[in-house]
C-alpha cells in the first residue's frame, strides 16, 4: 500500500466473532429483532511498525467456568477458530511476533480475547483500566484467563485526563471515552480522519435510543456514558468518521 507520506498506513479492520442480542431487551421501543454485534480489532502501521487496537473474541471466552456460562447466557457468542485475530492476521502474512504493541480500549472479553496470542507485544492501557484490572469486581467483566501471566512485564500504563499523543507526532491520538468502563480508550487516526470509538455506544444509529435499566447496569457510569456519546457525536459533526467496535464498517 502506498503511504502517500502518511505516518499511519496499512489500516485494516477485522471482525473476530460476534454476539447476538434482542434489541428490545436493550432499548426501549426497539423492535423485537436480533442484531449481531461484531467484535472488532484494527491493525495499522506506524512508520513501518505494526500495532493493534483490541483483539476481539477468542475461544478462551468459553473457558472461564461459571463466569463464562453467565456471560454467554446474557450475551450469546458465535465464534469459530478461523475468526481469531491470530488466524486472520496469518492469512495476511502477519505473525504474532510482528506486532510491536496492542492498544486495549478496555478489558471486556470481546476486546482482549486474543491477547494471549501475542506474547511478545507491548500492551498499552490507560491508568484507570489498569486499576480496574488490579481491583476488578464481577460487573467489571474481567476474565483473568485472558490476561497474560507476564502482563506486568509488558504493560505500558498511560496517564492522561482527556487525550494522549501516542507517538508524539499527532498521527494517533488516544482519547478518554469513559462511561462504559472507567478509562476506556478511543483511537483517532488523524491522517485518516477516523475515530475508533470502542464501546462508546453499540451502534451509531442507537445514539438517541433510550436504554433499558438492565442495560444501564452494564455501564460503569451511565452519566459519563451519555456524556461520551455527546462528545463522539460532536466529532462526527466536525466531519470525523466514527467507527464503534460493534458496528460493521460499510
Sine and cosine of phi, psi and omega as CSV:
sin_phi,cos_phi,sin_psi,cos_psi,sin_omega,cos_omega
0.00,0.00,0.73,-0.69,0.03,-1.00
-0.96,0.28,0.69,-0.72,-0.07,-1.00
-0.99,0.15,-0.47,0.88,-0.05,-1.00
0.88,0.47,0.43,0.90,-0.02,-1.00
0.99,0.14,0.05,1.00,-0.02,-1.00
-0.99,0.16,0.54,-0.84,0.07,-1.00
-0.97,0.23,-0.52,0.85,0.00,-1.00
-0.97,-0.25,0.86,-0.51,-0.02,-1.00
-0.72,-0.70,0.12,-0.99,0.11,-0.99
0.82,0.57,0.73,0.69,0.01,-1.00
-0.99,0.15,0.79,-0.61,0.02,-1.00
-0.60,-0.80,0.64,-0.77,0.03,-1.00
-0.98,-0.19,0.66,-0.75,0.06,-1.00
-0.84,-0.54,0.51,-0.86,0.08,-1.00
-0.88,-0.47,0.89,-0.45,-0.18,-0.98
-0.92,-0.39,0.96,0.27,-0.08,-1.00
0.99,0.15,0.06,-1.00,0.02,-1.00
-0.39,-0.92,0.35,-0.94,0.15,-0.99
-0.94,-0.35,0.28,-0.96,0.02,-1.00
-0.80,-0.60,0.63,-0.78,0.05,-1.00
-0.53,-0.85,0.49,-0.87,0.09,-1.00
-0.99,0.15,0.84,-0.54,-0.08,-1.00
-0.86,0.51,-0.53,0.85,-0.03,-1.00
-0.91,0.41,-0.44,0.90,0.02,-1.00
-0.97,0.24,-0.35,0.94,-0.09,-1.00
-0.98,-0.20,-0.64,0.77,-0.11,-0.99
-0.83,-0.57,0.69,-0.73,0.05,-1.00
-0.91,0.41,0.70,-0.71,0.05,-1.00
0.98,0.19,-0.04,1.00,0.00,-1.00
-0.97,0.25,0.50,-0.87,0.02,-1.00
-0.92,0.40,0.40,-0.91,0.02,-1.00
-0.99,0.13,0.95,0.30,0.00,-1.00
-0.75,-0.66,0.47,-0.88,-0.02,-1.00
-1.00,-0.07,0.69,-0.72,0.03,-1.00
-0.85,-0.53,0.60,-0.80,0.13,-0.99
-1.00,0.08,0.69,-0.73,0.07,-1.00
-0.87,-0.50,0.99,-0.13,-0.07,-1.00
-0.93,0.37,0.49,-0.87,0.08,-1.00
-0.99,-0.11,0.94,-0.35,-0.19,-0.98
-0.99,-0.14,0.55,-0.83,0.20,-0.98
-0.70,-0.72,0.43,-0.90,-0.04,-1.00
-0.76,-0.65,0.67,-0.74,0.14,-0.99
-0.92,-0.39,0.49,-0.87,0.10,-0.99
-0.37,-0.93,0.39,-0.92,0.08,-1.00
-0.96,-0.27,0.69,-0.72,0.16,-0.99
-0.89,-0.45,0.93,-0.37,-0.06,-1.00
0.74,0.67,0.67,0.74,0.09,-1.00
1.00,0.04,-0.07,1.00,0.02,-1.00
-0.98,-0.22,0.66,-0.75,-0.17,-0.99
-1.00,-0.03,0.74,-0.67,0.05,-1.00
-0.75,-0.66,0.38,-0.93,0.09,-1.00
-0.84,-0.54,0.48,-0.88,0.20,-0.98
-0.89,-0.46,0.96,-0.26,-0.07,-1.00
0.93,0.37,0.18,-0.98,-0.09,-1.00
-0.69,-0.72,0.06,1.00,0.05,-1.00
0.94,0.34,-0.20,-0.98,0.03,-1.00
-0.98,0.22,0.25,-0.97,0.25,-0.97
-0.53,-0.85,0.14,-0.99,0.00,-1.00
-0.90,0.43,-0.31,0.95,0.00,-1.00
-0.89,0.45,-0.36,0.93,0.02,-1.00
-0.89,0.46,-0.42,0.91,-0.01,-1.00
-1.00,0.05,-0.02,1.00,-0.25,-0.97
-0.91,-0.42,0.39,0.92,-0.04,-1.00
-0.90,-0.43,0.73,0.69,0.16,-0.99
0.85,0.53,-0.65,-0.76,-0.10,-1.00
-0.92,0.40,-0.46,0.89,0.05,-1.00
-0.91,0.41,-0.63,0.78,0.08,-1.00
-0.89,0.46,-0.66,0.75,-0.02,-1.00
-0.89,0.46,-0.68,0.73,0.03,-1.00
-0.91,0.41,-0.71,0.70,-0.01,-1.00
-0.86,0.51,-0.69,0.72,-0.03,-1.00
-0.95,0.31,-0.50,0.87,0.06,-1.00
-0.92,0.38,-0.68,0.73,0.01,-1.00
-0.97,0.25,-0.55,0.83,-0.23,-0.97
-0.68,-0.73,0.96,0.27,-0.07,-1.00
-0.84,0.54,0.70,-0.71,-0.09,-1.00
-0.90,-0.43,0.63,-0.78,0.17,-0.99
-0.91,-0.42,0.88,-0.48,-0.06,-1.00
-0.49,-0.87,0.74,-0.68,0.10,-1.00
-0.87,-0.49,0.46,-0.89,-0.07,-1.00
-0.86,0.52,-0.47,0.88,0.03,-1.00
-0.95,0.33,-0.21,0.98,0.04,-1.00
-0.99,0.16,-0.21,0.98,-0.09,-1.00
-0.89,0.46,0.58,-0.82,0.00,-1.00
-0.88,0.47,-0.62,0.78,0.01,-1.00
-0.84,0.54,-0.72,0.69,-0.02,-1.00
-0.94,0.35,-0.63,0.78,0.01,-1.00
-0.91,0.40,-0.63,0.78,0.06,-1.00
-0.91,0.41,-0.63,0.77,0.02,-1.00
-0.86,0.50,-0.61,0.79,0.04,-1.00
-0.90,0.44,-0.40,0.92,0.05,-1.00
-0.99,-0.11,0.17,0.98,0.05,-1.00
0.99,0.17,0.37,0.93,-0.05,-1.00
-0.92,-0.39,0.79,-0.61,0.05,-1.00
-0.99,-0.12,0.42,-0.91,0.02,-1.00
-0.80,0.60,-0.61,0.79,-0.02,-1.00
-0.93,0.38,-0.21,0.98,0.03,-1.00
-0.98,0.20,-0.27,0.96,-0.11,-0.99
-1.00,0.05,0.92,-0.39,-0.03,-1.00
-0.97,0.26,-0.67,0.74,-0.07,-1.00
-0.51,-0.86,0.44,-0.90,0.02,-1.00
-0.79,-0.62,0.90,-0.44,0.09,-1.00
-1.00,0.05,0.84,-0.54,0.03,-1.00
-0.98,-0.19,0.83,-0.56,0.05,-1.00
-0.91,0.41,-0.69,0.72,0.08,-1.00
-0.26,-0.97,-0.12,-0.99,-0.24,-0.97
-0.96,-0.29,0.24,0.97,0.02,-1.00
-0.93,0.36,0.47,-0.88,-0.13,-0.99
-0.84,0.55,-0.52,0.86,-0.02,-1.00
-0.97,0.22,-0.04,1.00,0.02,-1.00
-0.91,-0.42,-0.36,0.93,-0.03,-1.00
-0.83,-0.56,0.20,0.98,-0.06,-1.00
-0.83,0.56,-0.61,0.79,-0.05,-1.00
-1.00,0.00,0.03,1.00,-0.11,-0.99
-0.82,0.58,-0.68,0.73,-0.01,-1.00
-0.90,0.44,-0.21,0.98,0.00,-1.00
-0.98,0.19,-0.04,1.00,-0.06,-1.00
-0.81,-0.59,0.96,0.29,-0.18,-0.98
-0.95,0.30,-0.20,0.98,-0.06,-1.00
-0.95,-0.31,-0.01,1.00,-0.12,-0.99
-1.00,0.03,0.57,-0.82,0.20,-0.98
-0.93,0.37,0.52,-0.85,-0.02,-1.00
-0.89,-0.46,0.83,-0.55,-0.11,-0.99
-0.93,-0.37,0.84,-0.55,0.02,-1.00
-0.68,-0.74,0.30,-0.95,0.12,-0.99
-0.98,0.18,0.30,-0.95,0.03,-1.00
-0.85,0.52,-0.70,0.72,-0.03,-1.00
-0.93,0.36,-0.53,0.85,0.10,-1.00
-0.91,0.41,-0.67,0.75,0.05,-1.00
-0.87,0.49,-0.69,0.73,0.01,-1.00
-0.91,0.40,-0.57,0.82,0.08,-1.00
-0.87,0.49,-0.69,0.73,0.01,-1.00
-0.88,0.47,-0.65,0.76,-0.05,-1.00
-0.94,0.34,-0.43,0.90,-0.10,-1.00
-0.70,-0.71,0.66,0.75,-0.15,-0.99
-0.97,0.26,0.56,-0.83,0.07,-1.00
-0.94,-0.34,0.12,-0.99,-0.07,-1.00
-0.83,0.56,-0.71,0.71,-0.06,-1.00
-0.96,0.27,-0.11,0.99,0.11,-0.99
-0.97,0.23,-0.22,0.98,0.08,-1.00
0.78,0.63,0.81,0.59,0.09,-1.00
-0.96,-0.29,0.83,-0.56,0.04,-1.00
-0.98,-0.19,0.96,-0.29,-0.03,-1.00
-0.85,0.52,-0.41,0.91,0.01,-1.00
-0.94,0.34,-0.14,0.99,0.06,-1.00
-1.00,-0.09,-0.08,1.00,-0.03,-1.00
-0.99,-0.12,0.87,-0.49,0.00,-1.00
-0.84,0.54,0.57,-0.82,-0.03,-1.00
-0.89,0.45,-0.47,0.88,0.01,-1.00
-0.99,-0.14,0.42,0.91,-0.03,-1.00
-0.76,0.65,-0.73,0.68,-0.07,-1.00
-0.88,0.47,-0.47,0.88,-0.01,-1.00
-0.99,0.16,-0.28,0.96,-0.11,-0.99
-0.90,-0.44,-0.09,1.00,-0.13,-0.99
-1.00,0.07,0.65,-0.76,0.17,-0.98
-0.92,-0.39,0.91,-0.42,-0.05,-1.00
-0.99,-0.13,0.85,-0.53,-0.07,-1.00
-0.99,-0.15,0.76,-0.65,0.07,-1.00
-0.97,-0.25,0.93,-0.38,0.09,-1.00
-0.36,-0.93,0.47,-0.88,-0.05,-1.00
-1.00,0.01,-0.73,0.69,-0.09,-1.00
-0.85,-0.53,-0.75,0.66,-0.01,-1.00
-0.48,-0.88,0.32,-0.95,-0.10,-0.99
-0.59,-0.81,0.82,-0.57,0.03,-1.00
-0.99,0.15,0.99,-0.16,-0.23,-0.97
-0.89,0.45,-0.68,0.74,-0.02,-1.00
-0.97,-0.26,0.12,0.99,0.00,-1.00
0.86,0.51,0.50,0.86,0.04,-1.00
-0.68,-0.73,0.16,0.99,0.05,-1.00
0.98,0.18,0.00,1.00,-0.10,-1.00
-0.99,0.15,-0.57,0.82,0.01,-1.00
-0.77,-0.64,0.92,-0.39,0.02,-1.00
-0.94,-0.34,0.89,-0.45,0.07,-1.00
-1.00,0.01,0.74,-0.67,-0.07,-1.00
-0.86,-0.52,0.63,-0.78,0.10,-1.00
-0.96,0.27,0.85,-0.52,0.05,-1.00
-0.78,-0.63,0.80,0.60,-0.02,-1.00
-0.89,0.46,0.32,-0.95,0.00,-1.00
0.64,-0.77,-0.91,0.41,0.10,-0.99
-0.86,0.51,-0.69,0.73,0.19,-0.98
-0.66,-0.75,0.27,-0.96,0.15,-0.99
-0.96,0.27,0.81,-0.59,0.07,-1.00
0.99,0.16,0.26,0.96,0.06,-1.00
-0.85,0.52,0.65,-0.76,-0.03,-1.00
-0.95,-0.33,0.69,-0.72,0.23,-0.97
-0.94,-0.35,0.39,-0.92,-0.10,-1.00
-0.82,-0.58,0.87,-0.49,0.07,-1.00
-0.99,-0.17,0.88,-0.48,0.16,-0.99
-1.00,-0.05,0.99,-0.11,-0.19,-0.98
-0.86,0.50,-0.69,0.72,-0.05,-1.00
-0.92,0.39,-0.38,0.93,-0.01,-1.00
-0.98,-0.21,-0.04,1.00,0.04,-1.00
0.82,0.57,0.65,0.76,-0.07,-1.00
-0.75,-0.66,0.73,-0.68,0.03,-1.00
-0.90,-0.43,0.88,-0.48,0.07,-1.00
-1.00,0.02,0.95,-0.30,-0.26,-0.97
-0.99,-0.16,0.26,0.97,0.10,-0.99
0.75,0.67,-0.76,-0.65,-0.02,-1.00
-0.98,-0.22,0.61,0.79,0.12,-0.99
-0.87,0.49,-0.45,0.89,0.19,-0.98
-0.34,-0.94,0.13,-0.99,-0.04,-1.00
-0.99,-0.15,0.12,0.99,0.03,-1.00
0.17,-0.99,0.73,-0.69,-0.05,-1.00
-0.91,0.42,-0.36,0.93,0.07,-1.00
-0.97,0.23,-0.11,0.99,-0.05,-1.00
-0.97,-0.25,0.09,1.00,-0.07,-1.00
-0.78,0.62,-0.68,0.74,-0.11,-0.99
-0.98,-0.18,0.19,0.98,-0.01,-1.00
-1.00,0.08,0.78,-0.63,0.01,-1.00
-0.94,0.35,0.81,-0.59,-0.07,-1.00
-1.00,0.07,0.65,-0.76,0.04,-1.00
-0.94,0.33,0.36,-0.93,-0.10,-0.99
-0.86,0.51,-0.69,0.73,-0.03,-1.00
-0.88,0.47,-0.63,0.78,0.02,-1.00
-0.94,0.35,-0.54,0.84,0.05,-1.00
-0.88,0.47,-0.54,0.84,-0.01,-1.00
-0.91,0.42,-0.34,0.94,0.03,-1.00
-0.99,0.16,-0.12,0.99,0.08,-1.00
-1.00,-0.09,0.73,-0.68,-0.03,-1.00
-0.89,0.46,-0.65,0.76,0.00,-1.00
-0.59,-0.81,0.98,-0.19,-0.13,-0.99
-0.92,0.40,-0.55,0.84,0.06,-1.00
-0.89,0.46,-0.70,0.72,0.04,-1.00
-0.92,0.40,-0.58,0.81,0.05,-1.00
-0.85,0.52,-0.71,0.70,0.00,-1.00
-0.92,0.40,-0.63,0.78,0.03,-1.00
-0.91,0.42,-0.61,0.79,0.04,-1.00
-0.90,0.44,-0.66,0.76,0.05,-1.00
-0.85,0.52,-0.69,0.72,0.01,-1.00
-0.89,0.45,-0.63,0.78,0.03,-1.00
-0.89,0.45,-0.67,0.74,-0.02,-1.00
-0.94,0.34,-0.61,0.79,0.06,-1.00
-0.88,0.48,-0.61,0.79,0.04,-1.00
-0.91,0.42,-0.60,0.80,0.05,-1.00
-0.90,0.44,-0.67,0.74,0.03,-1.00
-0.90,0.45,-0.66,0.75,0.01,-1.00
-0.89,0.45,-0.44,0.90,0.03,-1.00
-0.99,0.12,0.04,1.00,0.08,-1.00
0.99,-0.14,0.18,0.98,0.01,-1.00
-1.00,0.01,0.73,-0.68,0.06,-1.00
-0.95,0.31,0.76,-0.65,-0.02,-1.00
-0.96,-0.27,0.79,-0.62,0.05,-1.00
-0.81,-0.59,0.92,-0.38,0.07,-1.00
-1.00,-0.10,0.42,-0.91,-0.20,-0.98
-0.90,0.43,-0.47,0.88,-0.12,-0.99
-0.96,-0.29,0.41,0.91,0.01,-1.00
-0.76,-0.65,0.91,-0.42,-0.04,-1.00
-0.89,0.46,0.66,-0.75,0.05,-1.00
-0.95,0.31,0.59,-0.81,-0.01,-1.00
-0.99,0.10,0.00,0.00,0.00,0.00
